[in-house]
């Protein structure tokens, strides 16, 4: 993707982190009592390179997981749309992603 479309490594890492959190969200929804809990693994992966610093991961028992990116996935370019973990929802006005 980077070579063909010029996406920055920061955006690609953010996309990978978002996909990881999305996968764990689905897993927790489908298999809430998984024999090997996925949240500690996701926390471990998000705390180390190359995913370190890509966003804020939250997990609250009974409420699920949440993630806010630190980079923009560029989905906002679709009219009237942002992604579910959009950095633009949390930025003060006038600050770019």
N, C-alpha and C positions, 0 to 999 in steps of 0.2 A: 504494500500500500504506500509506503513511504517513497520508494523509488518511482512508482508509476504516477502517483497523485500528489506527491510532495507533502504528505502529512508529517507534522513534526513528531519526534519521538515522544514528547510530552503528551500529545493528544493520543497517540497509540497506546502508551502506558495507561492513560486514563480510561481508554476504551476497554483495555484488558481487565483493569480493576473493576470497572462497572459490570462487565460480563461475568466476572467471578462472583461478585455480590449478587447479581441477578440469578445465577445458577444456584447459589446457596439459598436464596429466597424461595425459589421453586422447590428445591429439595426439602426445606423445612416445612413448606406447605403440604407437600405430597407425602413425606415420610417424617412426621414430627418426632417420632421416637426412634430415629435411625440408630443402629447399634454403635456407630462411631460418629459422635456429634461433629458436624462440619464447621461450626463457628470457631473453635480454637484454631483449626487449620487455616481458615480464611484470615483470622487475626494475625497469625504467624506470617502468612504470605504477604499481607498488606504492610507488614512492618519491616520488610526486607526488600533489597533491590531485586528486581527493577521496579516493583510496585510501591515501594516506600514513598510517601509523600503525595500519592495520587489523589487522596481524598480522606474524608472523615467517615469511619465505619462505626456504626452504633448497633448494639444488640441488646434488646430488653426482652427477657423471658415473658412469653405470652403476647408480646407486641410484634415480634419479628425483628428484622434487620432493616437498617437504613444506611444510605451512603450518599454523601455529597461530594461531588468531584471538585478538584482544584484546577482542572483544565476544561475547556469547552469542547464538546464532541462535534460542534458545528450543526447540530440538528435544528437549532433555532432558525436556520436559513429556510426551513420549510415554513410556509406562512402559518402564523399563529401557533407555533409548536415549540416545545422544549422537551428535553428528555426527563425521565423520572428522577434523575439525580443531578439536575442542572445546577451548575455553578452560578448561573446568571440570576437565579432566584434569591441567592444569598449575598450578592455583591451590592454595595452601595451604588446609587445612581452615579453615572459618570466614570466608573471603573470598568475597564475592559477585561475580558477573560484571558 
